[in-house]
Amino acid sequence: MAAGKEIRTKIKSVESTRKITKAMEMVAASKMRKAQERMKAARPYAEKIGRVAAHFSQAHAEYKHPCMIVRDTIKRVGLIVVTTDKGLCGGLNTNVLRTAINNMKEWQARGIDCDVSVIGNKGLGFMQRVGANIVSQVTGLGDTPHLERLIGPVQVMLDAYRSGNIDALYIIYTRFINTMKQESSFNQLLPLSPEAALEKKDAHWDYIYEPEAKGVVDALMTRYIEALIYQAVAENMASEQSARMVAMKSASDNAKNVIEELKLVYNKTRQAAITQELSEIVAGAAAV
């Protein structure tokens, strides 16, 4: 029964794995609810401030913020890549990194250099392996995004844009659609793209600034960048927990199927061994 012992060992090993994946599924389901609530609470503010910032860029103000001015030539761009710190979440990170690397290759073919800011350990490891020019990074965010930890690395990109070192800034992250569907989202942060946020492209917007246009617009653009970065990370975390829950459920179901198949093979092997022993006993009795 050496073969039967090996099969029993495999069954115990798969059962242990299934216990782990089942526990991870339950933990991810619990975290997913909190992450979704946090993401949904922040989404209206991010959408509204994006529209307001787009309206400002269309208004005929006496002051134009540098983030609202479109540059004639694009020589270098900045890319903020948002990924997870941990794995076991299906193809979530793979889709984001594939989109990022495709855009980087396209820019390279057009002679445009790229600086990368990475949020998340998985993205950092990948960008280091492909030899990307990483200018800032942040990892170990946990389950709750904190703006004070995010704005530091992103500020490096904002300073580079204001100083003219980069001519455009993009962000790529995973947008949460529903529990079963998440998709990578590639958006332009700077300069402002008003057509993407305005409800009516031909609408004319004008404002009265108090105390002055420069102070109001500068504060608004700071809030605009902070809101979009926070929302992107919140969306990515909600997508991460949803994808991990689905992946662990699939792993648990597959483990259950493997256990059933192994038990069937074990029973067949055991029955064959019993039949062989009975045949030997009967044959010995007949010989006597």
C-alpha positions as CSV (number, residue, x, y, z in Angstrom):
1,M,0.0,0.0,0.0
2,A,2.9,2.4,-0.7
3,A,0.9,4.1,-3.4
4,G,-2.1,4.4,-1.1
5,K,0.1,6.1,1.5
6,E,1.4,8.6,-1.0
7,I,-2.1,9.5,-2.1
8,R,-3.2,10.0,1.5
9,T,-0.2,12.4,2.0
10,K,-1.3,14.3,-1.1
11,I,-4.9,14.6,0.1
12,K,-3.7,16.0,3.5
13,S,-1.5,18.5,1.7
14,V,-4.2,19.7,-0.6
15,E,-6.7,19.9,2.4
16,S,-4.2,22.1,4.3
17,T,-3.8,24.3,1.2
18,R,-7.6,24.6,0.9
19,K,-7.9,25.7,4.5
20,I,-5.5,28.5,3.9
21,T,-7.2,29.7,0.6
22,K,-10.6,29.5,2.3
23,A,-9.3,31.7,5.2
24,M,-7.8,34.2,2.8
25,E,-11.1,34.3,0.9
26,M,-13.0,35.2,4.0
27,V,-10.4,37.8,5.0
28,A,-10.5,39.4,1.6
29,A,-14.3,39.5,1.6
30,S,-14.2,41.4,4.9
31,K,-11.6,43.9,3.7
32,M,-13.4,44.2,0.4
33,R,-16.5,45.7,2.0
34,K,-14.6,48.3,3.8
35,A,-12.5,49.2,0.8
36,Q,-15.6,49.5,-1.4
37,E,-17.2,51.8,1.1
38,R,-14.1,54.0,1.3
39,M,-13.8,54.1,-2.5
40,K,-17.5,54.9,-3.1
41,A,-17.4,57.7,-0.4
42,A,-14.4,59.4,-2.1
43,R,-15.6,59.0,-5.7
44,P,-18.2,61.9,-5.8
45,Y,-15.7,64.4,-4.5
46,A,-13.0,63.3,-7.0
47,E,-15.4,63.5,-9.9
48,K,-16.8,66.9,-8.8
49,I,-13.4,68.5,-8.2
50,G,-12.2,67.2,-11.6
51,R,-15.1,69.0,-13.3
52,V,-14.5,72.2,-11.4
53,A,-10.8,72.1,-12.3
54,A,-11.7,71.5,-16.0
55,H,-14.1,74.5,-15.8
56,F,-11.2,76.6,-14.4
57,S,-9.0,75.6,-17.3
58,Q,-11.7,76.9,-19.7
59,A,-12.4,80.1,-17.9
60,H,-10.8,83.3,-19.2
61,A,-9.0,84.1,-16.0
62,E,-6.2,86.7,-15.5
63,Y,-4.0,83.9,-14.1
64,K,-3.3,80.5,-15.7
65,H,-1.8,77.8,-13.5
66,P,1.2,76.0,-15.1
67,C,-0.8,72.7,-14.8
68,M,-3.5,74.2,-17.2
69,I,-1.1,75.2,-20.0
70,V,-0.6,72.6,-22.8
71,R,3.0,72.4,-24.0
72,D,3.8,72.6,-27.7
73,T,6.3,69.7,-27.7
74,I,6.5,66.6,-25.5
75,K,10.0,65.4,-24.8
76,R,9.6,63.7,-21.5
77,V,6.6,62.4,-19.6
78,G,5.9,61.2,-16.1
79,L,4.0,58.0,-15.3
80,I,2.5,57.1,-11.9
81,V,1.9,53.4,-11.7
82,V,-0.4,52.1,-8.9
83,T,-0.2,48.4,-8.0
84,T,-0.6,46.3,-4.9
85,D,1.9,45.4,-2.3
86,K,0.9,41.7,-2.2
87,G,0.1,39.1,-4.8
88,L,-2.5,36.3,-5.0
89,C,-5.0,38.7,-6.7
90,G,-5.3,37.2,-10.1
91,G,-4.3,39.2,-13.1
92,L,-4.9,42.6,-11.5
93,N,-1.3,43.7,-11.4
94,T,-0.4,42.0,-14.7
95,N,-3.1,44.1,-16.6
96,V,-1.8,47.4,-15.1
97,L,1.8,46.7,-15.8
98,R,1.1,45.4,-19.3
99,T,-0.7,48.7,-20.1
100,A,2.1,50.7,-18.6
101,I,4.9,48.9,-20.5
102,N,2.9,49.2,-23.8
103,N,2.6,53.0,-23.4
104,M,6.3,53.3,-22.4
105,K,7.3,51.4,-25.6
106,E,5.1,53.7,-27.7
107,W,6.7,56.8,-26.1
108,Q,10.1,55.3,-26.7
109,A,9.3,54.7,-30.3
110,R,8.4,58.4,-30.7
111,G,11.6,59.5,-29.0
112,I,9.9,60.5,-25.7
113,D,11.6,59.7,-22.4
114,C,9.7,58.5,-19.4
115,D,10.1,59.0,-15.6
116,V,8.2,56.5,-13.4
117,S,6.7,57.0,-9.9
118,V,5.6,53.7,-8.4
119,I,3.0,53.1,-5.7
120,G,3.0,49.4,-4.6
121,N,5.7,46.8,-4.1
122,K,4.6,44.7,-7.2
123,G,5.0,47.6,-9.6
124,L,8.3,48.6,-8.0
125,G,9.8,45.1,-8.5
126,F,8.6,45.0,-12.1
127,M,9.9,48.5,-13.1
128,Q,13.3,47.7,-11.5
129,R,13.5,44.5,-13.6
130,V,12.7,46.3,-16.9
131,G,15.2,49.0,-16.1
132,A,12.7,51.9,-15.9
133,N,13.8,55.3,-14.6
134,I,12.2,55.3,-11.2
135,V,12.2,58.8,-9.6
136,S,10.0,58.1,-6.6
137,Q,8.3,55.2,-4.8
138,V,6.1,54.3,-1.9
139,T,5.3,50.7,-0.6
140,G,3.7,49.2,2.4
141,L,0.5,51.2,2.4
142,G,-1.5,48.6,4.2
143,D,-5.3,48.3,3.8
144,T,-6.1,52.0,4.2
145,P,-4.7,54.8,1.9
146,H,-3.2,57.7,3.7
147,L,-2.8,60.9,1.7
148,E,0.3,62.1,3.7
149,R,2.2,59.0,2.5
150,L,1.0,59.3,-1.1
151,I,1.6,63.0,-1.8
152,G,5.3,62.9,-1.1
153,P,6.3,60.7,-4.0
154,V,3.7,62.3,-6.3
155,Q,5.1,65.8,-5.3
156,V,8.4,64.8,-7.1
157,M,6.4,64.5,-10.3
158,L,4.5,67.7,-9.7
159,D,7.8,69.6,-9.1
160,A,9.3,68.1,-12.3
161,Y,6.3,69.3,-14.3
162,R,6.4,72.8,-12.9
163,S,10.1,73.0,-13.5
164,G,9.7,71.8,-17.1
165,N,11.6,68.5,-16.7
166,I,8.5,66.6,-17.8
167,D,5.8,67.9,-20.2
168,A,2.9,65.6,-19.3
169,L,1.9,63.5,-16.3
170,Y,-0.2,60.3,-16.6
171,I,-1.5,57.8,-14.0
172,I,-2.4,54.1,-14.4
173,Y,-4.3,52.1,-11.9
174,T,-7.1,49.5,-11.6
175,R,-10.6,50.9,-11.7
176,F,-13.3,49.1,-9.7
177,I,-16.3,48.2,-11.8
178,N,-17.9,45.5,-9.6
179,T,-16.9,42.5,-7.5
180,M,-16.3,40.3,-10.5
181,K,-14.8,43.0,-12.9
182,Q,-11.9,45.4,-12.6
183,E,-10.1,47.1,-15.5
184,S,-6.9,49.1,-15.8
185,S,-7.4,52.8,-16.3
186,F,-4.9,55.1,-18.0
187,N,-5.6,58.8,-17.5
188,Q,-3.8,62.1,-18.1
189,L,-3.3,64.2,-14.9
190,L,-1.4,67.1,-16.3
191,P,-1.9,69.2,-18.2
192,L,-5.6,69.3,-17.6
193,S,-7.7,67.7,-20.3
194,P,-11.0,69.7,-19.9
195,E,-12.9,67.8,-22.6
196,A,-12.8,64.6,-20.5
197,A,-14.5,66.3,-17.5
198,L,-16.8,68.9,-19.0
199,E,-20.5,68.0,-19.3
200,K,-21.0,70.5,-22.2
201,K,-17.9,71.3,-24.2
202,D,-19.4,74.5,-25.6
203,A,-20.3,75.8,-22.1
204,H,-18.7,79.0,-21.0
205,W,-17.6,79.3,-17.4
206,D,-16.6,82.4,-15.6
207,Y,-15.8,83.0,-11.9
208,I,-15.3,85.7,-9.4
209,Y,-12.1,85.1,-7.4
210,E,-11.7,86.0,-3.7
211,P,-9.2,87.2,-2.6
212,E,-7.3,86.7,-5.9
213,A,-7.2,84.3,-8.8
214,K,-3.7,83.0,-8.1
215,G,-4.4,81.8,-4.5
216,V,-7.7,80.2,-5.4
217,V,-6.4,78.4,-8.5
218,D,-3.2,77.2,-6.8
219,A,-5.2,75.8,-3.9
220,L,-7.7,74.2,-6.2
221,M,-5.0,72.5,-8.3
222,T,-3.4,71.1,-5.2
223,R,-6.8,69.6,-4.0
224,Y,-7.4,68.3,-7.6
225,I,-4.1,66.3,-7.7
226,E,-4.6,65.0,-4.1
227,A,-8.1,63.9,-4.8
228,L,-7.2,62.1,-8.0
229,I,-4.3,60.3,-6.4
230,Y,-6.2,59.3,-3.4
231,Q,-9.2,58.1,-5.5
232,A,-6.9,56.0,-7.7
233,V,-5.3,54.3,-4.8
234,A,-8.7,53.7,-3.1
235,E,-10.0,52.2,-6.4
236,N,-7.0,50.0,-6.7
237,M,-7.3,48.7,-3.1
238,A,-11.0,47.9,-3.6
239,S,-10.1,46.1,-6.8
240,E,-7.3,44.2,-5.1
241,Q,-9.5,42.8,-2.3
242,S,-12.3,41.8,-4.8
243,A,-9.8,40.1,-7.2
244,R,-8.1,38.3,-4.2
245,M,-11.5,37.1,-2.9
246,V,-12.4,35.7,-6.4
247,A,-9.0,34.1,-6.9
248,M,-9.0,32.4,-3.5
249,K,-12.5,31.2,-4.0
250,S,-11.5,29.7,-7.3
251,A,-8.4,28.1,-5.6
252,S,-10.6,26.6,-2.9
253,D,-13.0,25.2,-5.4
254,N,-10.1,23.7,-7.4
255,A,-8.6,22.2,-4.3
256,K,-12.0,20.6,-3.4
257,N,-12.1,19.0,-6.9
258,V,-8.5,17.7,-6.6
259,I,-9.3,16.2,-3.2
260,E,-12.4,14.4,-4.6
261,E,-10.3,13.0,-7.5
262,L,-7.5,11.9,-5.2
263,K,-10.0,10.2,-2.9
264,L,-11.5,8.3,-5.9
265,V,-8.0,7.2,-7.0
266,Y,-7.2,6.1,-3.4
267,N,-10.4,4.1,-3.1
268,K,-9.7,2.4,-6.4
269,T,-6.1,1.6,-5.4
270,R,-7.3,0.3,-2.0
271,Q,-10.0,-1.8,-3.7
272,A,-7.4,-3.3,-6.1
273,A,-5.1,-4.2,-3.3
274,I,-7.9,-5.9,-1.4
275,T,-9.0,-7.8,-4.5
276,Q,-5.4,-8.9,-5.1
277,E,-5.0,-10.2,-1.5
278,L,-8.3,-12.1,-1.7
279,S,-7.2,-13.7,-5.0
280,E,-4.0,-14.8,-3.4
281,I,-5.8,-16.3,-0.4
282,V,-8.2,-18.1,-2.7
283,A,-5.4,-19.4,-4.9
284,G,-3.5,-20.6,-1.9
285,A,-6.5,-22.4,-0.5
286,A,-7.1,-24.1,-3.8
287,A,-3.5,-25.2,-4.0
288,V,-3.8,-26.8,-0.5
